[in-house]
Amino acid sequence: MGFARTFATTTAWRRTATTLALAALTAATLAACGGGGDDNNGETRVASLKLIGTASLPTGTMFEGVEFGGISGLDRATDGSYWAISDDRGGERGTPRFYNLSIDYEASGPVTVKVNRQTYMQREDGSNFPANARTVDPEAIRLAPNGNLYWSSEGNWGTTPTTLFQPFVREMTTAGKFVREFKTPAIYNYVDNTTTGARSNKLFEALTVAPDGTVFVANEDALIQDGPLTTVQAGSVVRVTALDPATGNAKAQYAYQLPKIPVDAPAGAPFGPDNGLSDMLAIGNKKFIAIERAFASGIGNTIRLVLTEITDATTNVTSMASLAGAAAYTPMTRKLLLEMPITYQGVKLDNIEAITWGKTLPNGHRTIVLAADNNFTAETQANQFVVLEVLPE
């Protein structure tokens, strides 16, 4: 009887300890994903942002024999390190991969960045994505509440079955092993790159996880049926889709309006200017900081950080085949938080494509870390990291 009582007590204690440990792990992971904020909904209040400092790793930096760069997604891990994904598609610098980084700073800087390791993403069959062919276009990475990683790909537009790969959002382990693929709406798929469907290289740049675990993904610029791309004269609209982490299904979709391009490219530029939604960071279950990244060849990048929210008035546009023309809907709210022009406080802005929470400062303020995709361009770009202090309301 005594043994039975001891066993029952020990078993109950173990169950309690396991439950507490799992709860602690989930809380820590959700805090890294954007939870653990200032109120019961995990929301962090943001009034303004203050520049702490920047750091850059030069284009051409090598790590384990492979060029480091193309950082298009960034998220803080529970241990304080960072997961970063390269948009190397394969057939460029090497095998599609992601990194673990250390990013350190104090309240007044300086900022230091160290590459700790690189890992290859794997396909469903356990093999790596090929190093000599474009089969994927990694753009974003986020920590999942269970400790795994979510990541997105823009896919690859091609006119043959061997060169066409659809976009996706997947879950993988921190070792790169495939876990599952979310069921993203078919409206995002490539069709002909002309009359309907996705536009090449304009898809899943933005990915974030809300404090309640909902996964949000968005295209970078308008789907073909939703109207023209952004121009200097007019903006465009993209779709932000909420994915259920339990089922993997889409549960709602919302419109986000991009403004017109703020700066034009000069006459004779090799390509025209653009503007796109390059990432989002959940600061609540339905509130976000969005990155609007505009570029003008020969001039540089204008980076806008925008507060945006899905309110009760925001239209669920899931059933709307087109958002163009006279389509009637209410988009997500949009409030400019910080505009960083070509040069901001002495810092020339690069191609900012990633945003994540950083560490909490001794004064209790949270921080945000931005990262730039250097496009592996040695002459004009670098792997830039920008750290901002969050000044609460």
BELNOR-V382474 format. One line per field, one symbol per residue. phi: phi as a letter, one per 30 degrees, with the letter a starting at -180 (. if undefined). psi: psi as a letter, one per 30 degrees, with the letter a starting at -180 (. if undefined). burial: b if it has 24 or more other C-alpha atoms within 12 Angstrom, else e. A space follows every 50 residues. Layout:
phi=???
psi=???
burial=???
This chain:
phi=.ddddddddddddddddddddddddddddddddkdidcbdcidcdbcabb dclbbbcdejdcbhibddlidcbaaddddjdbcbcccddjibcldeabbc bcbbacdcidcbbbdcabbddcdedjdddddcadbabdbbbbddedjdbc bbbdibdacbedccbddabbcbddcjddcabdcdedddddcbibcaidce ibcddcbabdedjdccbbddbededcjdddbdcadbbbcccccdddcidd cabbcbcdddddbdddeiddaddbbadcabbdcadbbbccccccbbeick cccccbdbbccdddddcedcdbcdicecacdddbbdcaccdebbhicddc ddbbbadcdcdedjddbbccbcddhhcddbbbdcbbcbddcdd
psi=eeeeeeeeeeeeeeeeeeeeeeeeeeeeeeeeffahbfafggkkkjelkk kelllkkkkfkkkhgkkkahjfkkkklfgfakkkkkgjfkgdfakklllk lkjklafgalkkkkkelkkkkllegfllkkfgkjflikflkkklfgfakk llkfakklglfffkklllklkllfggkkelklikkffflkdfgeflalkk ghbiekklklfgfkkkkllelklefgallklfflaaklkjkkkjfefglk flklkkkkllkfklklkgkfllllkljflkkkgafgklkkjjjkkjkfea kkkkkkkkkjlffkkjgegjfkglbgkjljlklkkkekkjaekjhfkjka ikfkklkalklfgfkllkklkkjfghjeefllikkkkkkjjl.
burial=eeeeeeeeeeeeeeeeeeeeeeeeebbbbbbbbbbbbeeeebbbbbebbb bbbbbbbbbeeebeebbbbbbbbbbbbbebbbbbbbbbbbebbbbbbbbb bbbbbbbeeebebbbebbbbbbbeeeebbbeeebbbbbbbbbbbbbbbbb bbbbbbbeeeeeebbbbbbbbbbbbbbbbbbbbbbebbbbbeeeeebbbb bbbbbbbbbbbbbbbbbbbbbbbbbbbbbbbeeebbbbbbbbbbbeebeb bbbbbbbbbbbbbbeeeeeeeebbbbbbbbbbbbbbbbbbbbbbbbeebb bbbbbbbbbbeeeebbbbeeebbeeeeebebbbbbbbbbbbbeeeebbbb bbbbbbbbbbeeeebbbbbbbbbbbbeeeebbbbbbbbbbeee
